[in-house]
Amino acid sequence: MLMILSKPLITFVVKEYLFDTCLTAQDNYKTVLGYFEIDLE
C-alpha cells in the first residue's frame, strides 16, 4: 500500500522540481538576453 501511495508522490515531486528548474533556466536566459541588449545599445 505504501508503494502505491509513494510512487505518485515521488512522480509529483520530480515533476514539480523539473518545472521549477525550467522556470529558473528561463529566467536566467531572459537575464542573459537583457545583458546582451544593454551591451548592444
Beta strands, then each sheet from edge to edge (+ up, - down):
end
